[in-house]
């Protein structure tokens, strides 16, 4: 499953990007269904695989990833980890030099040319009568990443999203750049 962060702007101008409630609910429902199936089997255990799946679903439902761009304190807070063991990092707005959107393809090494900008011209054509070739079916997809470039040369990746969400990610990047007071590099 691929759940992107949900960006919200509060009344005071603070921008919060976090895992959507629907994603947490989905993983919790999976955990509940796995637990219910264990009780429905008249005392039989889930087995090793079922138990591992149940534990992973429970842990996934408790995972948190939240970026807070606080307009009042002019700080960026990143909270991540399990709800009860979350780690928090923070940076002042002044340490951000720019916000950038970078295009890339998952599963491809960086080359001299930018594969994210190119089309599918390097993929073979579909075979007549047999549908698309395996290379075309398993071809890497285009993605964008929203990156905060800090003055100490550290880059913070806020979000990775499929290129189909480029419009929303660009809007969110512009909002963050405007709040922080820096430029957006594309």
C-alpha positions as a Python dict, from the first residue, in 0.01 Angstrom:
ca = {
    (1, 'X'): (0, 0, 0),
    (2, 'X'): (117, 348, -75),
    (3, 'X'): (-24, 610, 160),
    (4, 'X'): (99, 963, 100),
    (5, 'X'): (110, 1223, 372),
    (6, 'X'): (-194, 1446, 410),
    (7, 'X'): (-110, 1818, 420),
    (8, 'X'): (-337, 2048, 622),
    (9, 'X'): (-306, 2419, 698),
    (10, 'X'): (-438, 2531, 1036),
    (11, 'X'): (-601, 2869, 1102),
    (12, 'X'): (-281, 3013, 1250),
    (13, 'X'): (-88, 2928, 930),
    (14, 'X'): (84, 2617, 1063),
    (15, 'X'): (118, 2340, 805),
    (16, 'X'): (94, 1979, 924),
    (17, 'X'): (175, 1679, 706),
    (18, 'X'): (85, 1342, 857),
    (19, 'X'): (-24, 989, 779),
    (20, 'X'): (-396, 995, 695),
    (21, 'X'): (-640, 855, 948),
    (22, 'X'): (-773, 619, 679),
    (23, 'X'): (-431, 451, 654),
    (24, 'X'): (-420, 391, 1029),
    (25, 'X'): (-778, 267, 1025),
    (26, 'X'): (-702, 26, 739),
    (27, 'X'): (-408, -132, 920),
    (28, 'X'): (-608, -153, 1242),
    (29, 'X'): (-895, -325, 1058),
    (30, 'X'): (-647, -581, 920),
    (31, 'X'): (-520, -644, 1274),
    (32, 'X'): (-874, -682, 1409),
    (33, 'X'): (-967, -924, 1130),
    (34, 'X'): (-656, -1133, 1196),
    (35, 'X'): (-731, -1140, 1570),
    (36, 'X'): (-1096, -1230, 1504),
    (37, 'X'): (-992, -1515, 1277),
    (38, 'X'): (-777, -1655, 1558),
    (39, 'X'): (-1077, -1662, 1794),
    (40, 'X'): (-1306, -1806, 1528),
    (41, 'X'): (-1081, -2108, 1479),
    (42, 'X'): (-1187, -2270, 1809),
    (43, 'X'): (-862, -2234, 1995),
    (44, 'X'): (-630, -2300, 1702),
    (45, 'X'): (-347, -2052, 1678),
    (46, 'X'): (-281, -1833, 1378),
    (47, 'X'): (49, -2005, 1321),
    (48, 'X'): (381, -1828, 1288),
    (49, 'X'): (286, -1641, 969),
    (50, 'X'): (-48, -1523, 1103),
    (51, 'X'): (104, -1411, 1431),
    (52, 'X'): (375, -1215, 1251),
    (53, 'X'): (112, -1054, 1025),
    (54, 'X'): (-98, -961, 1330),
    (55, 'X'): (198, -803, 1511),
    (56, 'X'): (305, -613, 1197),
    (57, 'X'): (-49, -483, 1139),
    (58, 'X'): (-70, -365, 1502),
    (59, 'X'): (269, -193, 1480),
    (60, 'X'): (177, -32, 1147),
    (61, 'X'): (-142, 110, 1297),
    (62, 'X'): (66, 273, 1572),
    (63, 'X'): (332, 422, 1340),
    (64, 'X'): (342, 800, 1322),
    (65, 'X'): (511, 1032, 1078),
    (66, 'X'): (425, 1399, 1116),
    (67, 'X'): (589, 1715, 986),
    (68, 'X'): (480, 2038, 1155),
    (69, 'X'): (579, 2373, 1005),
    (70, 'X'): (486, 2597, 1298),
    (71, 'X'): (421, 2958, 1197),
    (72, 'X'): (410, 3085, 1557),
    (73, 'X'): (746, 2945, 1674),
    (74, 'X'): (903, 2947, 1325),
    (75, 'X'): (1024, 2590, 1365),
    (76, 'X'): (994, 2265, 1176),
    (77, 'X'): (923, 1954, 1385),
    (78, 'X'): (947, 1599, 1254),
    (79, 'X'): (791, 1333, 1476),
    (80, 'X'): (833, 971, 1366),
    (81, 'X'): (817, 621, 1508),
    (82, 'X'): (565, 428, 1713),
    (83, 'X'): (318, 650, 1898),
    (84, 'X'): (461, 559, 2238),
    (85, 'X'): (828, 563, 2127),
    (86, 'X'): (826, 849, 1876),
    (87, 'X'): (1141, 1051, 1817),
    (88, 'X'): (1123, 1426, 1752),
    (89, 'X'): (1369, 1636, 1556),
    (90, 'X'): (1336, 2010, 1501),
    (91, 'X'): (1495, 2286, 1296),
    (92, 'X'): (1440, 2664, 1285),
    (93, 'X'): (1297, 2816, 966),
    (94, 'X'): (1623, 3014, 933),
    (95, 'X'): (1817, 2693, 864),
    (96, 'X'): (1616, 2621, 546),
    (97, 'X'): (1785, 2753, 231),
    (98, 'X'): (1527, 2629, -18),
    (99, 'X'): (1245, 2386, -85),
    (100, 'X'): (1280, 2167, -391),
    (101, 'X'): (1084, 1916, -594),
    (102, 'X'): (1307, 1645, -740),
    (103, 'X'): (1196, 1395, -1001),
    (104, 'X'): (1323, 1037, -994),
    (105, 'X'): (1233, 682, -1087),
    (106, 'X'): (1217, 411, -825),
    (107, 'X'): (1447, 124, -899),
    (108, 'X'): (1684, 310, -1130),
    (109, 'X'): (2037, 421, -1055),
    (110, 'X'): (2125, 784, -1121),
    (111, 'X'): (2276, 841, -1466),
    (112, 'X'): (2402, 1142, -1656),
    (113, 'X'): (2064, 1205, -1815),
    (114, 'X'): (1754, 1254, -1606),
    (115, 'X'): (1536, 942, -1647),
    (116, 'X'): (1250, 1109, -1463),
    (117, 'X'): (1221, 1368, -1736),
    (118, 'X'): (1228, 1122, -2025),
    (119, 'X'): (936, 926, -2160),
    (120, 'X'): (898, 556, -2212),
    (121, 'X'): (1103, 556, -2533),
    (122, 'X'): (1357, 311, -2385),
    (123, 'X'): (1089, 51, -2317),
    (124, 'X'): (1010, -211, -2579),
    (125, 'X'): (680, -188, -2767),
    (126, 'X'): (400, -423, -2666),
    (127, 'X'): (413, -761, -2841),
    (128, 'X'): (133, -817, -3091),
    (129, 'X'): (-126, -1050, -2944),
    (130, 'X'): (59, -1107, -2617),
    (131, 'X'): (-7, -779, -2437),
    (132, 'X'): (273, -568, -2296),
    (133, 'X'): (618, -716, -2249),
    (134, 'X'): (733, -799, -1898),
    (135, 'X'): (984, -515, -1911),
    (136, 'X'): (703, -268, -1978),
    (137, 'X'): (481, -419, -1706),
    (138, 'X'): (755, -402, -1443),
    (139, 'X'): (902, -71, -1559),
    (140, 'X'): (982, 176, -1287),
    (141, 'X'): (734, 454, -1218),
    (142, 'X'): (803, 825, -1203),
    (143, 'X'): (805, 988, -860),
    (144, 'X'): (866, 1329, -708),
    (145, 'X'): (1019, 1406, -373),
    (146, 'X'): (964, 1722, -170),
    (147, 'X'): (1299, 1814, -13),
    (148, 'X'): (1402, 2080, 238),
    (149, 'X'): (1759, 2194, 168),
    (150, 'X'): (1922, 2313, 491),
    (151, 'X'): (2214, 2553, 533),
    (152, 'X'): (2433, 2277, 682),
    (153, 'X'): (2405, 2082, 351),
    (154, 'X'): (2154, 1837, 499),
    (155, 'X'): (1856, 1749, 284),
    (156, 'X'): (1531, 1645, 449),
    (157, 'X'): (1289, 1442, 237),
    (158, 'X'): (940, 1538, 352),
    (159, 'X'): (740, 1333, 101),
    (160, 'X'): (780, 1095, -193),
    (161, 'X'): (481, 1081, -425),
    (162, 'X'): (391, 933, -761),
    (163, 'X'): (420, 1180, -1049),
    (164, 'X'): (42, 1161, -1088),
    (165, 'X'): (22, 1363, -764),
    (166, 'X'): (263, 1630, -895),
    (167, 'X'): (2, 1907, -887),
    (168, 'X'): (-83, 1848, -518),
    (169, 'X'): (282, 1806, -418),
    (170, 'X'): (380, 2127, -598),
    (171, 'X'): (99, 2315, -422),
    (172, 'X'): (215, 2180, -85),
    (173, 'X'): (577, 2270, -165),
    (174, 'X'): (475, 2625, -258),
    (175, 'X'): (280, 2657, 69),
    (176, 'X'): (580, 2538, 272),
    (177, 'X'): (823, 2762, 81),
    (178, 'X'): (594, 3063, 133),
    (179, 'X'): (557, 2994, 506),
    (180, 'X'): (930, 2942, 558),
    (181, 'X'): (1017, 3240, 335),
    (182, 'X'): (1240, 3066, 81),
    (183, 'X'): (1223, 2985, -288),
    (184, 'X'): (1092, 2669, -452),
    (185, 'X'): (1341, 2500, -683),
    (186, 'X'): (1196, 2266, -943),
}
